[in-house]
Amino acid sequence: MTVITEADLIESVADALQFISYYHPMDYIRALGVAYEAEQSPAAKDAIAQILTNSRMCAEGHRPICQDTGIVTIFVKWGQDCRLDSTRSLQEVVDEGVRKAYLNPENKLRASILADPAFTRRNTKDNTPSVMHVEMVPGNTVSIDVAAKGGGSENKSKFKMMNPSDSIVDWVLEMIPQMGAGWCPPGMLGIGIGGTAEKSMLLAKESLMGAIDMAQLKERGPKNDIEALRIEIYDKVNALGIGAQGLGGLSTILDVKIFDWPTHAASKPVAMIPNCAATRHAHFVLDGSGPVYLEAPKLEEWPDVNWTPDKAAIRVDLDTLTPEVVQTWKHGDRLLLNGKMLTGRDAAHKRIADMLAKGEPLPVDFRGRVIYYVGPVDPVGTEVVGPAGPTTATRMDKFTRMMLDQGLLAMVGKAERGADATKAIAERKSAYLMAVGGAAYLVARAIKGSKVVGFEDLGMEAIYEFEVADFPVTVAVDSAGENVHQLAPLVWREKIAREGLLAPA
């Protein structure tokens, strides 16, 4: 019988989680490099360039690809001839590996996991517990898939209990536009079909552990109905023209993965879960001989893409910004922000709302300021701030009018804004600016100063004041309410249909 020691399992899990925090899977990088070369949309090409440049920087610097370092998901296939040498449960041992990885002082990862999720939502401080799925299988080894799933993409998960005659393709094409860009495309779609409600969701999540192979599949042609469905969904989703970061373009997804399971005659459960531009997963096998350390990819395997600011970008002085200047910006404009801006996301906005309701003074004056929706990673070494990419702006939509009433001039986040927030922006002649999700380390290089100015107890959700230099953003909603996330995909959908364009594969 193979003996798997507690120490070996902990060390292997910790190494894998550190590894995937700063190394993209190379199949993703190769596919994204092909997408970059083929992309015809300038905005989407710029976004992909930022993602690729950020990826190489993280590989070189061993720092997180994204500030959202994810909720840890573990798939364990435990050989029945293996024994865990521990007095603790498998969950406890795996979580010790998670704890070791996320508290690593050389690359401390952001703790995002909250206990008591319905009420107090207390941060566990070490990103535990993980979400683990265990299957007993024949054999004398333990096979483990480790993933770190960002909240922005996880929140876009979809499920439907279909009628047996319903079209899966039609449902996917209905859901994708509803998902917006908060899942940070281009990424992958994982689809689970069959079983029961919970089984289909699990199938969708596990399918995302596979390597991107759409190019190979299309080259050789489908061998079965599932492969044909993958190709059909891939082509039709990309024909929607949503593009990188929702800015309009050829590549919205890089692959579609589908797992299925037998189901009840009356049922057709279907689940869909996207993986974002910070897709993070790895596989290793324990055989009792010691811990497993994953092999680092070679830096020369990254595409030769080095993002630099657009020469036509408009430099903005945040310290002297006025409503009149904001009203000169048009949707699609590239800006480089300079000066001081505030930060704040979910918890800070909720506390501001509570304080205003009680008539209490706020710790920060928002008049004439710009706010950045972000929860940064803690800095290490000489860093001013750790990776600090944007969080999904739609979660702050219900607070938008409240914040604009405090005198806020503009907001920075990722993905689209909803109809009510867009209307409020237009009414107040404000603006919403979009930073690229999946470029957190690159963006952090533009942050030259950082200090907490409110709600310090909220940790990464506190209000910071960042001093920035040439911080890159795109005007997503301008003061007239023109919304690039609505307009650009329509333009590219028509262009793709008219010219017969296809996403590369």
PANURO-948515 format. One line per 5 residues: number of its first residue (from 1); for each residue x, y, z of N, C-alpha, C. Coordinates in pm, whole numbers. Atoms other than C-alpha are relative to their C-alpha. Layout:
! residues N
NUM	X:Y:Z:X:Y:Z:X:Y:Z; ... .
END
This chain:
! residues 505
1	84:-120:0:0:0:0:87:125:0; -74:-126:7:126:348:-91:-40:87:118; 25:-91:-112:162:580:207:26:143:-45; -12:-142:31:99:948:141:13:74:132; -19:-68:-128:244:1152:423:-70:136:0 .
6	62:-131:-18:77:1460:559:91:110:-54; -95:-104:41:392:1665:495:10:10:-152; -12:-1:146:416:1561:129:-123:62:-65; 122:-56:57:53:1648:59:-7:151:23; 1:-144:-31:79:1986:233:97:75:-90 .
11	-102:-68:79:399:2078:54:-38:5:-148; 36:6:142:268:1970:-288:-114:95:-32; 111:-93:20:-57:2165:-252:50:144:6; -52:-136:-16:129:2474:-131:82:42:-121; -82:-32:117:379:2458:-417:-87:25:-122 .
16	86:-15:117:104:2415:-676:-76:133:3; 75:-125:-11:-93:2714:-546:90:121:-21; -94:-108:30:211:2938:-546:32:3:-149; -33:13:142:299:2813:-894:-107:63:-88; 106:-51:88:-40:2893:-1046:-35:145:29 .
21	25:-142:-26:-52:3233:-880:79:88:-95; -82:-84:89:224:3358:-1112:33:-62:-135; -19:61:133:244:3108:-1402:-135:-36:-61; 114:46:79:-37:3088:-1654:29:-140:-54; -22:121:79:-87:2745:-1809:47:39:-140 .
26	-59:-41:128:119:2757:-2126:-94:-22:-117; 98:16:108:-166:2626:-2340:-84:126:-13; 76:-126:4:-356:2943:-2245:83:111:-65; -86:-105:54:-61:3169:-2325:19:-17:-150; -16:22:144:-7:3005:-2665:-128:39:-75 .
31	127:-33:65:-376:3038:-2752:-25:150:1; 20:-145:-8:-386:3399:-2633:95:72:-95; -94:-59:95:-76:3476:-2840:-53:-7:-143; 61:14:133:-252:3344:-3151:-115:100:-15; 111:-95:4:-559:3552:-3062:49:143:-16 .
36	-58:-134:11:-342:3862:-3024:40:31:-144; -45:-22:136:-190:3820:-3368:-117:17:-96; 114:-4:92:-530:3770:-3530:-96:116:27; 99:-100:-39:-720:4043:-3343:8:126:-86; 7:-120:84:-836:4335:-3558:-56:120:74 .
41	53:-110:-80:-1006:4544:-3289:113:65:79; -110:-64:-72:-753:4800:-3161:-16:-5:152; 22:1:-145:-913:4816:-2814:22:-138:57; -18:136:-47:-925:4439:-2777:147:-43:-10; -141:36:17:-570:4399:-2911:84:64:111 .
46	-70:-67:-109:-447:4654:-2655:-23:-73:132; 31:72:-123:-625:4465:-2376:75:-133:7; -72:127:2:-474:4131:-2482:149:24:20; -141:-33:-20:-131:4297:-2500:30:25:147; -20:-21:-144:-172:4411:-2139:0:-132:76 .
51	8:130:-69:-271:4059:-2030:126:-82:-23; -121:76:31:24:3898:-2209:124:60:66; -114:-66:-65:272:4156:-2080:-3:-24:149; 17:25:-143:135:4119:-1729:40:-144:34; -29:141:-25:165:3741:-1754:150:-26:6 .
56	-145:19:0:533:3751:-1843:64:69:121; -53:-70:-117:603:4009:-1570:-19:-83:127; 28:82:-118:439:3782:-1313:87:-125:2; -87:117:8:634:3481:-1436:143:35:40; -136:-45:-35:957:3679:-1400:10:39:147 .
61	-7:-55:-136:872:3841:-1068:-62:-85:108; 67:89:-95:682:3554:-905:-99:76:88; 106:-74:-68:390:3779:-816:-132:-31:-70; 128:49:52:16:3716:-869:-42:64:-132; 54:-44:127:-134:3739:-1216:-115:98:21 .
66	116:-82:-29:-447:3891:-1064:-5:26:150; 10:-29:-142:-515:4064:-733:-100:-93:69; 91:101:-54:-805:3820:-686:67:-135:-16; -75:125:8:-600:3513:-604:-89:-121:26; 94:108:20:-914:3306:-595:-46:-78:122 .
71	44:102:-95:-1109:3049:-400:58:-132:-49; -71:122:40:-917:2723:-400:-98:-115:-18; 79:119:30:-1087:2427:-564:94:-115:-28; -88:117:11:-931:2081:-539:-82:-120:-46; 58:127:43:-1024:1769:-734:101:-110:32 .
76	-89:107:-44:-875:1458:-573:-53:-133:-49; 30:138:35:-875:1112:-729:96:-88:82; -81:71:-100:-754:897:-442:4:-149:-33; -16:142:27:-614:558:-533:-38:-86:121; 52:82:-111:-778:286:-325:108:-80:70 .
81	-112:67:-65:-440:133:-251:92:100:71; -78:-104:-67:-321:456:-85:-58:28:138; 43:-36:-136:-333:556:281:61:135:35; -49:-129:-48:-303:907:424:54:-17:140; -64:15:-131:-57:902:713:-19:131:78 .
86	31:-121:-75:-222:1166:931:-113:-28:97; 112:7:-95:-447:1203:1232:-107:101:-36; 95:-102:43:-620:1491:1056:-78:-49:-121; 79:33:118:-891:1472:790:71:47:-125; -57:-43:127:-804:1505:424:-26:149:-22 .
91	33:-142:13:-982:1844:423:97:85:81; -89:-77:-88:-770:1965:715:143:2:-54; -136:5:53:-445:1851:555:13:87:-126; -4:-83:121:-524:2008:219:-7:148:36; 11:-141:-40:-628:2332:390:128:51:65 .
96	-130:-43:-53:-293:2339:569:93:38:-115; -77:-37:119:-134:2341:223:-45:132:-57; 53:-129:46:-363:2625:119:51:112:88; -45:-102:-96:-274:2818:434:148:33:-22; -144:-21:21:98:2770:373:26:80:-127 .
101	-20:-71:127:68:2892:15:-40:146:11; 53:-136:0:-142:3200:85:70:91:100; -72:-83:-97:67:3317:380:151:2:-27; -142:1:35:401:3265:204:54:144:-1; -44:-141:-8:595:3584:298:67:52:-125 .
106	-66:-45:122:782:3592:-33:-100:33:-111; 106:-30:98:457:3599:-233:-134:-22:69; 124:13:-74:169:3651:5:-118:26:-93; 115:-8:89:-160:3593:-172:-120:58:75; 112:-68:-64:-483:3780:-107:-97:-100:61 .
111	99:83:-68:-715:3619:147:-139:55:-30; 131:-47:45:-1064:3645:-1:-117:-80:59; 106:91:-44:-1258:3370:179:-64:51:129; 77:-53:-112:-1532:3480:418:-83:-109:64; 87:90:-76:-1688:3264:688:-131:71:31 .
116	133:-56:-29:-2054:3312:788:-49:81:-119; 22:-75:124:-2136:3405:426:-130:77:-7; 129:-68:8:-2498:3507:485:-12:120:93; 20:-102:-102:-2437:3737:779:125:86:21; -112:-88:-33:-2112:3875:926:110:1:-105 .
121	-99:8:108:-1893:3762:631:140:36:49; -131:-23:-60:-1575:3743:835:110:-67:-82; -112:53:76:-1247:3699:647:77:-99:86; -73:103:-74:-1070:3378:752:149:27:7; -138:-52:-4:-737:3557:688:105:-89:-67 .
126	-100:87:62:-567:3258:521:-53:-73:-123; 64:53:120:-800:3176:229:-50:-142:15; 62:130:-24:-921:2854:389:-143:23:47; -26:133:54:-1122:2642:368:-9:-3:-153; 13:24:143:-1084:2513:15:-131:-74:-27 .
131	115:80:43:-1365:2352:-182:57:-125:-66; -67:123:44:-1263:1989:-227:-101:-104:-44; 82:109:53:-1411:1705:-430:89:-124:-9; -82:121:-10:-1283:1350:-367:-71:-117:-66; 50:122:63:-1330:1040:-579:97:-113:28 .
136	-83:118:-22:-1201:697:-481:9:-78:-131; -21:67:128:-1047:521:-783:99:-115:19; -101:107:-10:-846:203:-843:140:57:-16; -137:-42:21:-470:239:-815:74:32:128; -87:-24:-116:-180:325:-588:64:139:-4 .
141	-47:-139:1:-135:696:-660:-118:92:32; 100:-103:-26:-320:1016:-572:17:110:-105; -3:-100:107:-404:1246:-863:-77:123:46; 60:-122:-53:-480:1608:-776:3:112:-105; 11:-123:78:-604:1903:-980:-26:114:97 .
146	12:-117:-88:-563:2240:-806:-37:119:-86; 40:-120:71:-739:2555:-919:-24:113:99; 33:-119:-80:-777:2910:-785:-93:84:-86; 105:-59:84:-1103:3057:-917:-36:139:49; 32:-137:-35:-1154:3433:-919:-151:22:13 .
151	141:-27:-23:-1482:3575:-795:-71:60:-120; 63:-65:114:-1545:3782:-1107:-52:-100:-101; 46:101:94:-1567:3475:-1329:-96:-98:66; 89:94:-70:-1726:3248:-1069:-141:56:12; 131:-63:-16:-2007:3499:-1022:-84:-2:-128 .
156	73:4:126:-2102:3461:-1388:-47:-142:-35; 45:138:22:-2182:3088:-1353:-150:-2:-29; 140:11:40:-2512:2986:-1511:-47:-145:10; 58:135:-7:-2745:2690:-1465:-145:6:-46; 141:12:36:-3072:2579:-1617:-40:-147:-2 .
161	59:133:13:-3284:2271:-1574:-86:3:-126; 66:-9:130:-3381:2236:-1939:-103:-110:-18; 84:108:51:-3659:2043:-2100:86:-85:-94; -84:86:85:-3515:1743:-2289:15:48:-143; -6:-44:140:-3596:1904:-2626:65:135:-18 .
166	-57:-134:10:-3438:2244:-2546:140:-3:-61; -131:-11:65:-3131:2361:-2739:104:55:96; -111:-47:-85:-2809:2389:-2539:68:120:-64; -68:-110:70:-2653:2615:-2804:-80:129:14; 82:-121:-13:-2945:2857:-2796:9:58:141 .
171	-9:-47:-138:-2926:2876:-2417:134:68:26; -133:-60:-17:-2550:2944:-2421:4:138:-65; -3:-128:71:-2595:3221:-2679:-90:104:67; 84:-92:-77:-2869:3373:-2463:73:47:125; -65:-31:-126:-2655:3362:-2148:126:86:-15 .
176	-130:-68:14:-2322:3493:-2283:-13:152:5; 13:-146:-11:-2439:3853:-2342:-43:44:140; 41:-34:-136:-2603:3850:-1998:116:-4:98; -117:11:-88:-2268:3757:-1843:85:126:-5; -81:-120:10:-2120:4085:-1963:147:-33:-14 .
181	-146:19:11:-1743:4121:-1932:65:-17:137; -55:13:-134:-1705:4074:-1557:82:-125:22; -82:122:-11:-1550:3732:-1617:133:14:-73; -130:-34:61:-1259:3900:-1800:36:-87:-119; -41:71:121:-1264:3746:-2147:121:66:-63 .
186	28:135:48:-1094:3602:-2340:42:-109:99; -27:112:-89:-1114:3282:-2138:-58:-127:-59; 58:127:42:-1272:2939:-2150:-141:-13:56; 130:37:-53:-1624:2808:-2107:3:-147:39; 18:136:-45:-1679:2495:-1901:-148:-30:7 .
191	141:35:5:-2011:2321:-1963:-19:-142:52; 38:130:-52:-2164:2033:-1769:-142:-33:-41; 132:41:48:-2458:1838:-1910:-38:-130:68; 53:125:-53:-2666:1581:-1727:18:-17:149; -4:29:-142:-2670:1411:-1391:-117:68:70 .
196	97:-79:-74:-2853:1626:-1139:48:145:0; -38:-141:0:-2839:2000:-1072:143:18:48; -134:-21:-55:-2530:1979:-852:106:-73:-81; -97:75:80:-2362:1717:-1074:39:78:-125; -33:-74:122:-2385:1934:-1384:92:117:31 .
201	-90:-108:-38:-2223:2226:-1199:141:-53:24; -131:59:-27:-1942:1999:-1083:69:-41:-130; -57:36:130:-1892:1867:-1436:55:122:-72; -45:-122:66:-1867:2222:-1569:131:49:60; -122:-47:-67:-1606:2319:-1308:119:-92:-32 .
206	-111:93:25:-1399:2004:-1358:47:6:-145; -40:-7:141:-1402:2045:-1736:103:109:-24; -94:-111:16:-1207:2370:-1693:143:-37:37; -136:45:-33:-908:2170:-1566:75:-48:-124; -64:52:120:-839:2053:-1921:79:106:-76 .
211	-84:-89:81:-586:2201:-2163:-78:52:-120; 61:-59:120:-692:2431:-2447:48:-77:-123; -37:78:119:-702:2222:-2765:-96:23:-116; 97:-27:106:-961:2389:-2988:65:0:-137; -68:-3:131:-707:2445:-3267:21:-141:-53 .
216	-22:138:41:-618:2076:-3275:-131:-69:-35; 130:62:25:-984:1975:-3255:-56:44:-135; 54:-49:127:-1086:2197:-3546:81:-50:-118; -86:47:109:-788:2082:-3752:-32:-144:-39; 27:140:30:-870:1712:-3720:-148:-30:-20 .
221	143:21:13:-1247:1750:-3704:-57:-78:118; 60:67:-115:-1492:1624:-3439:-18:-150:-23; 18:145:7:-1508:1252:-3362:-130:-47:64; 125:38:-64:-1832:1260:-3165:-87:125:15; 95:-111:-11:-2134:1477:-3088:47:107:97 .
226	-48:-99:-98:-1974:1644:-2784:106:90:-63; -102:-82:66:-1674:1757:-2989:-62:93:-104; 68:-87:97:-1904:1889:-3262:-72:115:72; 67:-104:-79:-2099:2080:-2995:101:103:49; -105:-93:-43:-1776:2231:-2860:34:99:-112 .
231	-37:-86:113:-1687:2365:-3205:-113:97:-33; 113:-85:32:-2037:2498:-3271:-13:115:99; 10:-104:-102:-2049:2686:-2941:115:98:-12; -118:-86:14:-1694:2819:-2989:-20:102:-112; 15:-89:115:-1770:2963:-3333:-113:100:22 .
236	117:-89:-14:-2111:3106:-3243:18:101:112; -26:-98:-106:-1999:3268:-2918:95:107:-50; -93:-100:51:-1705:3437:-3087:-63:89:-107; 70:-81:101:-1939:3555:-3364:-84:110:63; 75:-106:-69:-2118:3765:-3100:79:131:5 .
241	-81:-121:8:-1826:4011:-3123:28:67:133; -21:-60:-133:-1797:4067:-2747:146:39:18; -142:-31:1:-1418:4045:-2759:64:11:136; -78:-11:-123:-1145:4090:-2500:-54:112:87; 50:-96:-99:-1276:4266:-2187:-133:64:-40 .
246	128:-53:44:-1606:4320:-2368:11:122:-88; -26:-121:78:-1450:4589:-2589:-28:-16:-148; 28:27:140:-1557:4429:-2917:120:-59:-70; -112:62:68:-1342:4193:-3121:-29:-143:-39; 15:134:56:-1282:3849:-3265:1:-110:104 .
251	-19:109:-96:-1184:3644:-2958:-65:32:134; 65:-8:-130:-1427:3620:-2670:36:-120:85; -44:121:-68:-1341:3261:-2580:110:-68:-79; -110:73:63:-1036:3047:-2652:-28:-148:-12; 35:142:7:-1198:2708:-2594:-133:-20:72 .
256	120:46:-70:-1513:2529:-2481:26:-143:44; -17:134:-54:-1491:2224:-2256:-136:-52:45; 130:59:-36:-1786:1988:-2205:20:-138:60; 11:133:-61:-1832:1697:-1965:-149:-31:13; 140:38:-19:-2156:1500:-1951:-12:-124:89 .
261	30:111:-92:-2322:1239:-1728:-144:-44:-27; 139:45:18:-2633:1022:-1763:-96:71:94; 98:-75:-79:-2949:1192:-1641:-138:-65:-8; 137:50:-4:-3318:1129:-1567:-70:29:-133; 70:-14:128:-3550:1086:-1865:-77:131:-10 .
266	78:-124:1:-3745:1396:-1763:86:126:6; -88:-113:-34:-3440:1617:-1714:109:21:-104; -124:-32:72:-3158:1796:-1896:66:118:71; -69:-109:-69:-2960:1995:-1640:125:42:-77; -117:-53:71:-2699:2220:-1802:59:114:82 .
271	-71:-104:-74:-2439:2433:-1625:111:56:-86; -109:-65:74:-2188:2682:-1764:78:88:96; -89:-77:-87:-1890:2828:-1577:116:51:-84; -114:-51:76:-1635:3061:-1739:128:2:81; -132:-26:-58:-1264:3075:-1667:50:132:-59 .
276	-36:-135:40:-1116:3424:-1682:138:6:-64; -133:-21:57:-801:3573:-1830:112:-36:97; -98:46:-99:-624:3475:-1506:-24:-147:31; 28:142:-21:-707:3107:-1558:117:-66:72; -106:55:-84:-516:2914:-1291:-36:-142:41 .
281	20:138:-43:-495:2538:-1257:127:-80:-29; -117:86:19:-232:2265:-1230:-35:-141:47; 23:141:-31:-211:1887:-1197:128:-62:51; -116:77:-45:21:1663:-999:-47:-134:56; 30:135:-47:39:1301:-887:98:-35:113 .
286	-80:47:-113:163:1172:-549:7:-153:-4; -18:146:3:311:820:-543:66:-53:125; -62:42:-124:452:811:-192:148:23:8; -146:-19:3:807:903:-295:43:137:49; -35:-134:-46:790:1261:-168:-92:104:-59 .
291	84:-107:55:635:1598:-247:28:21:-148; -14:-30:141:581:1710:-605:18:150:-18; -23:-140:33:723:2036:-733:-17:17:-151; 30:-18:141:593:2165:-1064:116:69:-73; -111:-53:79:839:2251:-1341:-37:134:-61 .
296	27:-135:51:859:2618:-1432:10:3:-152; -11:-17:145:788:2709:-1796:117:90:-34; -111:-83:47:1058:2877:-2001:-54:136:-44; 46:-135:31:1024:3255:-2035:-4:26:-150; 0:-23:145:1106:3237:-2405:-125:-57:-67 .
301	123:53:57:778:3050:-2457:-110:106:-8; 101:-106:7:582:3372:-2399:10:75:-133; -5:-81:123:487:3569:-2712:79:129:25; -80:-122:-12:710:3869:-2778:-94:121:-9; 96:-110:-7:447:4122:-2673:35:84:122 .
306	-36:-91:-108:545:4423:-2464:-87:124:-8; 94:-110:5:260:4660:-2393:65:130:46; -38:-135:-42:334:5033:-2376:-122:89:-20; 117:-88:14:86:5320:-2336:-17:51:-142; 35:-55:131:-90:5436:-2649:48:145:-9 .
311	-51:-137:16:84:5751:-2779:-112:102:-14; 114:-91:17:-258:5897:-2854:-82:15:128; 76:-6:-126:-376:5846:-2495:4:140:60; 12:-133:-59:-491:6158:-2311:48:-6:145; -46:-5:-138:-299:6240:-1993:-94:87:82 .
316	98:-66:-87:-526:6342:-1707:65:27:135; -48:-37:-134:-426:6530:-1390:-117:-13:97; 110:24:-93:-650:6389:-1119:-8:107:109; -2:-98:-109:-544:6657:-870:-65:132:-38; 66:-124:46:-692:6936:-1084:-123:-30:-86 .
321	110:43:86:-972:6739:-1250:-128:78:32; 126:-75:-15:-1297:6931:-1308:-111:-70:-78; 111:57:78:-1644:6833:-1430:9:35:-147; -11:-42:139:-1573:7028:-1747:95:-90:-78; -95:90:66:-1272:6808:-1827:-63:-137:-21 .
326	66:131:11:-1470:6490:-1757:-96:-2:-118; 100:-6:107:-1734:6604:-2004:60:6:-139; -65:4:131:-1476:6625:-2282:35:-142:-42; -36:138:32:-1406:6252:-2264:-112:-67:-77; 96:76:80:-1577:6028:-2520:25:-150:18 .
331	-14:144:-18:-1645:5656:-2492:103:-55:-101; -107:56:82:-1349:5459:-2625:131:76:11; -125:-75:-18:-1094:5731:-2539:93:-75:94; -101:55:-90:-770:5602:-2386:54:114:86; -51:-100:-93:-661:5794:-2077:117:-56:79 .
336	-108:34:-93:-348:5791:-1861:-18:89:122; 33:-76:-121:-435:5895:-1507:126:30:80; -114:-43:-81:-186:6091:-1296:-50:78:121; 42:-69:-121:-217:6213:-939:-61:-94:101; 55:78:-111:-419:6092:-642:-143:-43:-28 .
341	138:48:8:-726:5870:-656:-28:-92:118; 43:82:-112:-923:5690:-388:-37:-139:-47; 47:134:32:-1013:5322:-374:-118:-34:90; 111:48:-80:-1317:5140:-245:-77:-104:-79; 80:101:69:-1521:4832:-322:-116:-41:90 .
346	127:41:-60:-1810:4626:-177:-17:43:145; 16:-25:-143:-1753:4649:197:6:149:32; -13:-143:-25:-1645:5014:189:-128:73:-43; 122:-64:46:-1950:5116:-15:-118:-29:94; 108:35:-93:-2183:4929:220:13:81:129 .
351	-19:-76:-123:-2030:5101:522:-30:149:-22; 32:-140:31:-2054:5443:354:-152:20:0; 146:-9:4:-2424:5378:289:-59:-2:141; 50:10:-137:-2480:5279:653:27:130:77; -36:-122:-70:-2297:5588:780:-87:117:-45 .
356	85:-108:51:-2492:5824:555:-143:-13:53; 136:22:-50:-2819:5663:667:-13:45:146; 0:-40:-141:-2723:5738:1029:39:146:20; -42:-139:-10:-2610:6092:950:140:18:54; -137:-6:-52:-2250:6012:1046:94:57:-105 .
361	-96:-55:97:-1956:6197:885:87:-110:-60; -85:98:68:-1751:6005:630:147:31:27; -142:-24:-27:-1376:5956:680:73:67:-116; -64:-52:121:-1303:6082:327:-97:95:-70; 79:-92:81:-1426:6378:122:12:-43:-146 .
366	-1:52:137:-1524:6246:-221:-19:108:-106; 25:-106:97:-1586:6585:-383:120:18:-94; -104:-22:100:-1390:6621:-706:98:-115:-14; -95:112:2:-1233:6276:-667:-43:-109:-98; 23:121:80:-1205:5956:-871:22:-119:92 .
371	-13:118:-84:-1257:5617:-705:31:-122:-87; -43:121:70:-1096:5289:-812:-53:-121:77; 54:120:-62:-1280:4964:-741:109:-108:2; -113:92:-7:-995:4745:-616:17:-53:142; -43:58:-127:-886:4513:-338:139:-57:-22 .
376	-135:40:40:-506:4492:-374:58:-114:84; -82:96:-73:-266:4217:-274:97:79:89; -98:-66:-87:-39:4307:18:135:12:-70; -132:-16:62:299:4445:-94:104:-90:66; -115:70:-54:621:4250:-48:125:78:-39 .
381	-126:-67:32:977:4379:-39:-16:151:-8; 3:-146:19:1002:4732:-176:-126:47:-73; 120:-40:72:660:4730:-344:-81:104:78; 94:-97:-58:429:5025:-281:-133:-69:28; 123:77:-11:133:4794:-334:19:-127:-80 .
386	-5:122:78:87:4439:-453:-85:11:-125; 85:-3:117:-95:4346:-773:-137:59:32; 117:-83:-34:-396:4579:-791:-86:27:-122; 90:-15:113:-618:4514:-1088:-142:31:44; 136:-44:-33:-982:4627:-1103:-92:-116:36 .
391	106:97:-27:-1279:4443:-957:-123:36:-82; 117:-17:85:-1616:4404:-1131:-86:117:45; 66:-125:-36:-1787:4742:-1138:-149:-16:26; 146:12:-15:-2145:4615:-1161:-42:-25:144; 36:23:-140:-2133:4511:-795:-18:131:76 .
396	15:-130:-63:-2111:4881:-708:-111:84:-63; 103:-76:70:-2400:4982:-936:-103:59:95; 106:-49:-89:-2651:5013:-652:46:115:89; -54:-111:-80:-2419:5260:-477:37:122:-86; -53:-103:90:-2347:5474:-785:-63:137:25 .
401	65:-129:-25:-2606:5746:-727:44:59:134; -44:-46:-132:-2510:5767:-361:139:62:-7; -136:-51:7:-2143:5815:-446:9:126:-85; 0:-121:81:-2210:6067:-721:-59:117:77; 57:-106:-85:-2420:6262:-471:104:56:98 .
406	-108:-47:-88:-2103:6288:-259:102:85:-76; -89:-87:79:-1935:6478:-544:104:-74:-81; -95:80:78:-1747:6191:-711:-8:39:-148; -5:-39:141:-1634:6279:-1065:2:-119:-95; -12:115:89:-1553:5937:-1208:33:-124:82 .
411	-26:130:-63:-1515:5568:-1126:84:-85:-93; -86:90:78:-1262:5306:-1239:-26:-142:47; 19:141:-35:-1331:4933:-1251:22:-85:-123; -6:85:119:-1357:4642:-1489:-143:-37:-40; 126:46:58:-1641:4528:-1715:-102:113:-11 .
416	103:-97:35:-1968:4698:-1796:-71:55:123; 93:-51:-101:-2212:4908:-1592:-142:-32:-43; 138:27:29:-2580:4830:-1565:-76:124:-45; 80:-109:57:-2862:5043:-1704:-20:113:100; 24:-105:-99:-2935:5228:-1378:126:81:28 .
421	-125:-71:-25:-2570:5311:-1315:37:87:-119; -29:-78:121:-2523:5424:-1675:-88:125:-6; 91:-115:-2:-2830:5649:-1643:45:104:101; -46:-93:-103:-2696:5799:-1320:125:74:-45; -122:-62:51:-2358:5865:-1483:-35:110:-100 .
426	40:-99:100:-2528:6047:-1770:-69:120:66; 73:-108:-67:-2754:6248:-1540:95:94:74; -95:-81:-78:-2458:6366:-1329:118:48:-83; -110:-38:91:-2231:6418:-1633:134:-49:55; -119:64:-56:-1980:6182:-1472:59:-92:-107 .
431	-56:96:95:-1781:5898:-1634:42:-126:74; -53:128:-51:-1689:5535:-1583:115:-42:-89; -122:36:71:-1338:5428:-1681:33:-146:27; -26:143:-13:-1234:5069:-1742:148:-30:-7; -135:55:3:-901:4913:-1650:-9:-148:-40 .
436	1:137:52:-802:4570:-1786:8:-100:113; -6:111:-92:-888:4271:-1572:98:-105:-50; -102:96:43:-605:4018:-1577:135:65:-25; -128:-70:18:-327:4281:-1581:40:67:132; -13:-61:-132:-297:4340:-1206:141:44:36 .
441	-138:-34:-34:82:4339:-1174:48:116:-86; -33:-110:91:124:4564:-1478:-61:131:51; 68:-119:-50:-133:4809:-1341:66:51:127; -60:-40:-128:34:4809:-998:128:80:-20; -123:-75:28:353:4943:-1157:-28:149:-18 .
446	36:-141:17:164:5266:-1224:-37:66:133; 36:-53:-131:87:5307:-852:129:33:76; -127:-45:-58:365:5513:-694:-10:30:150; 19:-26:-143:215:5578:-350:-131:-60:45; 121:62:-51:-42:5413:-125:-8:21:150 .
451	22:-11:-144:-189:5489:216:-148:-21:29; 138:21:-41:-504:5388:403:-55:132:55; 61:-126:-46:-739:5685:456:-139:-22:62; 129:27:-61:-1051:5510:582:-27:-149:12; 43:138:-22:-1191:5185:722:116:-99:0 .
456	-120:85:-2:-852:5031:797:-32:-143:40; 35:134:-46:-1021:4735:967:-49:-91:-112; 49:82:111:-1153:4619:628:112:-64:-81; -111:65:70:-805:4513:515:7:42:-145; -13:-33:143:-786:4488:138:-122:78:-51 .
461	118:-76:41:-1136:4644:122:-5:139:64; -8:-135:-57:-1026:4958:310:3:105:-111; -15:-110:95:-1027:5299:142:146:43:2; -137:-45:17:-678:5374:14:0:129:-82; -28:-105:96:-540:5681:-154:124:-43:-77 .
466	-110:36:89:-323:5580:-448:52:124:-70; -60:-100:89:-80:5815:-619:47:-74:-124; -26:76:121:-58:5704:-981:70:85:-106; -67:-65:112:150:5785:-1286:-27:-80:-126; 35:64:128:23:5703:-1636:-74:-132:22 .
471	85:116:-28:-239:5460:-1503:-97:-16:-117; 75:11:125:-405:5319:-1821:-146:-41:19; 143:31:-3:-784:5323:-1859:-63:37:-134; 81:-33:117:-1046:5339:-2133:-132:58:49; 131:-56:-35:-1358:5557:-2113:-106:-98:-47 .
476	101:101:33:-1630:5293:-2097:-140:61:-7; 126:-74:5:-1927:5520:-2017:35:148:12; -34:-142:-6:-1895:5888:-2100:-114:81:60; 96:-86:-70:-2087:6184:-1960:-134:10:-71; 127:5:72:-2353:6143:-2227:-70:-134:15 .
481	58:133:-20:-2417:5785:-2119:29:-97:-112; -39:91:108:-2260:5634:-2431:89:-110:59; -61:114:-70:-2148:5285:-2327:74:-89:-99; -81:76:95:-1862:5114:-2508:-31:-149:6; 30:143:-12:-1964:4772:-2373:-129:-39:-71 .
486	120:26:78:-2298:4805:-2549:25:25:-149; -16:-43:139:-2183:4977:-2868:105:-81:-76; -109:66:73:-1852:4806:-2956:-34:-143:-42; 34:136:45:-1976:4443:-2956:-100:-1:-117; 94:-6:112:-2263:4543:-3188:73:27:-131 .
491	-79:-32:119:-2015:4694:-3434:76:-123:-47; -81:115:38:-1796:4384:-3424:-83:-121:-38; 89:109:40:-2086:4139:-3444:-39:18:-147; 37:-28:139:-2196:4308:-3767:119:-19:-93; -121:12:83:-1839:4323:-3900:36:-147:-23 .
496	-32:143:10:-1780:3952:-3826:-95:-68:-98; 99:61:89:-2104:3856:-4002:19:45:-144; -11:-58:134:-2048:4088:-4298:124:-51:-74; -127:35:64:-1686:3990:-4364:37:-147:18; -26:143:-18:-1710:3625:-4259:124:-27:85 .
501	-118:16:-84:-1442:3669:-3992:-20:-111:102; 2:106:-101:-1357:3383:-3754:108:24:103; -104:-2:-103:-1174:3375:-3424:102:-108:-32; -100:102:29:-844:3189:-3456:-15:-122:89; 0:121:-82:-814:2834:-3333:107:-95:-56 .
END
